[in-house]
Amino acid sequence: MRMREAVQLSESTLYPVLRRLLQTGCLETFDEQHQGRNRRFYRITETGRKTLSFYREEWLSFRNLVNSIMKTEEAR
């Protein structure tokens, strides 16, 4: 899925995030010619995959905690 299809982000929001992900080794870039112009592409690295896995687990734990709190509140 492309980023533009998933969420609405402006370039001023997206590029600082991409820069941070590059600096931490979560992404790598490569350039390719497209219609006579160079285009930059981003690819997730192994470090990025591990980081993503960690944050997914953190999110699931947080979500489960919030769901638990909400169920307790509904029972009152």
C-alpha positions as CSV (number, residue, x, y, z in Angstrom):
1,M,0.0,0.0,0.0
2,R,1.3,3.5,-0.8
3,M,1.4,6.1,1.9
4,R,-0.9,8.4,0.1
5,E,-3.6,5.7,0.0
6,A,-3.3,5.0,3.7
7,V,-3.3,8.5,5.2
8,Q,-3.5,12.1,4.3
9,L,-0.1,13.7,5.0
10,S,1.5,16.8,3.7
11,E,5.1,16.7,2.4
12,S,6.1,19.0,5.3
13,T,5.0,16.2,7.7
14,L,6.2,13.2,5.8
15,Y,9.8,14.2,4.8
16,P,11.0,15.0,8.4
17,V,9.7,11.5,9.4
18,L,11.5,9.8,6.5
19,R,14.7,11.7,7.4
20,R,14.5,10.5,11.0
21,L,13.9,6.9,9.8
22,L,16.9,7.1,7.5
23,Q,19.1,8.5,10.3
24,T,18.1,5.6,12.6
25,G,18.8,3.0,9.9
26,C,15.2,2.0,9.6
27,L,15.0,3.0,5.9
28,E,17.4,3.2,3.0
29,T,17.0,5.1,-0.2
30,F,17.7,4.5,-3.9
31,D,17.2,6.7,-6.9
32,E,15.7,5.6,-10.3
33,Q,15.0,7.4,-13.5
34,H,11.3,8.0,-14.1
35,Q,10.1,10.0,-17.2
36,G,13.5,11.6,-17.5
37,R,13.8,12.6,-13.9
38,N,15.4,11.0,-10.9
39,R,12.9,9.8,-8.3
40,R,13.9,8.8,-4.7
41,F,12.4,5.6,-3.3
42,Y,12.5,4.3,0.2
43,R,12.9,0.7,1.4
44,I,12.6,-0.7,4.9
45,T,15.8,-2.3,6.3
46,E,16.1,-5.2,8.7
47,T,16.5,-2.7,11.5
48,G,13.3,-1.1,10.3
49,R,11.5,-4.4,10.3
50,K,12.6,-5.1,13.9
51,T,11.6,-1.7,15.0
52,L,8.2,-2.0,13.4
53,S,7.7,-5.4,15.1
54,F,8.6,-3.8,18.4
55,Y,6.1,-0.9,18.0
56,R,3.4,-3.3,16.8
57,E,3.7,-5.3,20.0
58,E,3.8,-2.1,22.1
59,W,0.6,-0.9,20.3
60,L,-1.2,-4.2,20.8
61,S,-0.4,-4.1,24.6
62,F,-1.6,-0.5,24.8
63,R,-4.7,-1.2,22.8
64,N,-5.5,-4.2,25.0
65,L,-5.0,-2.1,28.2
66,V,-7.4,0.6,26.8
67,N,-10.0,-2.0,25.8
68,S,-9.8,-3.5,29.3
69,I,-10.4,-0.1,30.9
70,M,-13.3,0.6,28.6
71,K,-14.9,-2.7,29.4
72,T,-14.6,-2.1,33.1
73,E,-16.2,1.4,32.7
74,E,-19.0,-0.1,30.6
75,A,-19.8,-2.7,33.3
76,R,-20.3,0.1,35.9
